[in-house]
Amino acid sequence: MTRNDKDRALVNRAIELCDIEGNGELGKVNNNPLVQTVLLADKLLKERENGETIYKVHDKKRSVTHYFKNVSHLYNDEFTQEKGIWIPDVDGEAD
């Protein structure tokens, strides 16, 4: 089970526990800070699940960093790389 699977199971369980009326609609008790926290966790997890895998590649010789979707051709001692998720930052996003 991956970290994402574990996080999704935890958030889904929290949503079930916060569903006071039993109808799957948490919005009706949205003034509760705990419910707001669960909804935020769900939103952030959805963004991570839908994020795009990228690689941060640092060129040691030139001291520059670039981001790539595929780094299969960059396997040598001149580069260091980290795998990550890219989530677009959307200004003015509506709820």
N, C-alpha and C positions, 0 to 999 in steps of 0.2 A: 504494500500500500504506500503510495507516494505521499509526500507532505501535503500536496494539494488535496488529495483524497481525504486525508485526515482532517484538514482544515474545513473542507466542505461538509463532512459528516458532523463536525462540531457546530458549525454555523447552522446547519439544518436542524440539529437537535435544539439549539438555542431558539430558533424560530418556532419550533413546536412548543417549547416551554413558555414562550412569550405570547402565544396565541390564546389569549384569555377566553375569547368567545368560541373558539374551536372552528372557525370558518376560514382560516388561512389568511385573514385580512388583519395585518398588524397595524395598519394605518389608523384604525379606530381608537387606538390607545397611544397615539403618537406623541402625547405630551409626557410620556414616561421616559426618563433618560435611559433606562436599561433597554427599552424597545428601540430607541433611537440608536443606541450603540450596536445592537444586533443588526439593524437595518444597514448601518454604515459598514459593518464587517461584511455583510452579504454583498453590498455594492462593490467594495474593494476586492473581495475575492472573485467576483464576476469579472472585474477588470483584469485581474491577474490571470484568470483562466482564459480570457480572450486576448491576452497580450501576445506580442510577437517575439519569438526568441531571437536574440541578437548576441553578438560577440564584441566585447570591447578589446581591441588589439592595440598594444603599446609597442611601438618600434623603438627598441633600446638605442640603436645607433643615432637616430634622428631626434629622439625624445619627443615624439608626437603620438597622439592617440587617435584612433579611428574606430568607427563602428560598422560592422558588417553583418549581413544575414547568414553568410556562409564563409567559413574560414578553413575549409578543407585543404586549401593550397598554401596555407601559412604555418607549416609545421617546421620550424627551425629555431636555432638558438637566438636569433635576432629579435624575436617577438615573444611577448607574453600575452596571454589571452584569458578573459573571464567570460563565462556564459551568463546571460541575464535576460530579463523581460523588458520589452519596451511598451509602455502604456502611454498613448498620446495624451497630452495635457490640453484640454479643450476649455478655453476661456468662455465665460458666460453660459456654461452648460446648464440647461434647464433640468430641474428635478423631475 
